Amino acid sequence: MSKVLVTGGTGYIGSHTVVELINEGFEVVIVDNLSNSNVEVLNGIEKITGVRPAFENIDCVDYVAMDNMMDKYGKIDAIIHFAASKAVGESVEKPLLYYRNNLVSLINLLQLMPVHKIKNFVFSSSCTVYGQPDILPVTEGAPIKPALSPYGNTKQIGEEIIRDTIYANPTSYQSIVLRYFNPIGAHASAEIGELPNGVPNNLLPFVTQTAIGLRKQLQVFGNDYDTPDGSCIRDYIHVVDLAKAHVIAVKRMLDGKSGDSLETFNLGTGRGLSVLEIIKTFEEVNQVKVPYKIVSRREGDIEKVWADPTYANEVLGWKAMETVEETLRSAWAWELNLANRKN
Ligand code: UFG
């Protein structure tokens, strides 16, 4: 049984990926400092899979603790590195926190990999590296635009650190960099989902929390963009589809199928939807109202971006399968389940 270390494994994308890894027969070790997640996520993972993964409450910034943890677990076949701070606005206010958390963690892992004879590395990157692309849908070959936030910059620099490290040591490492578009939704069981601490920054948790009455009103940031209805367009992808791509990436490296020691893939659906379309579809499929008002633009927002996922479709043999309707149903089922737990 191959063993995968998942940093940030109790987080939103991490927990869904852990479920898919266990379902595919991998042994999983989670490292997470619970800075933006809850240890109870392990219960949800166990309910779905029947397996409780090993868990270590460690900050990836702590080199010694990570070194000791790797000693403890013996042979690790691959690392999927999710652990990172990800709030765009907060990163503008606290840049050093972001550079430290996101870059020191990455450097620690890359330094520890040869020490522990770990060769395979999957990195969580983001479509944010493209900024506002000149050509849509955006392919992996599109130019990297100057980052609009320290958070975005950590993803760009992270990719560069990985590239330079592999270039210098091509026999010690291979990596797959995954550029996520906008993950939304929850596992079909509604046992795990997105649970941001405090006021959500992202659209979908704000939509579900407004629909259930936790928030009075959703703010739609701008309706004067150059898009059909004036609101911003994104490529929203079901988090389980996204999770499955990680399992494929790990298998690809373990099976020696990678075409190169560093490969980069867009993970999106290829379909762009506006904020207003998301709200309308959410209301329709779930038969619930989402009170909202249009407010001014949010600083740093990209007008429109959606993926060309052809490269991932063809090379990884992976495709986003879920409809947006089903995805929005799953997001609502998760919010309802959370509310039931509290009552
Ligand atoms: N939006 C609203 N109201 C809200 C929240 C969001 O109208 O309350 C709009 C935004 O203006 C944007 C769209 O919904 O048009 C999506 O916004 P998100 O904040 O959900 O996601 P972003 O596309 O802004 O993505 C950003 C970064 C990603 C990062 C992601 C998760 O660009 O790299 O947040 O933190 F991964």
Boltz pocket constraint, residues with backbone or C-beta under 6 A from the ligand:
constraints:
  - pocket:
      binder: B
      contacts: [[A, 86], [A, 87], [A, 88], [A, 126], [A, 127], [A, 128], [A, 180], [A, 181], [A, 182], [A, 200], [A, 201], [A, 202], [A, 203], [A, 204], [A, 206], [A, 218], [A, 219], [A, 220], [A, 221], [A, 222], [A, 232], [A, 233], [A, 234], [A, 275], [A, 298], [A, 301], [A, 302]]
      max_distance: 6.0
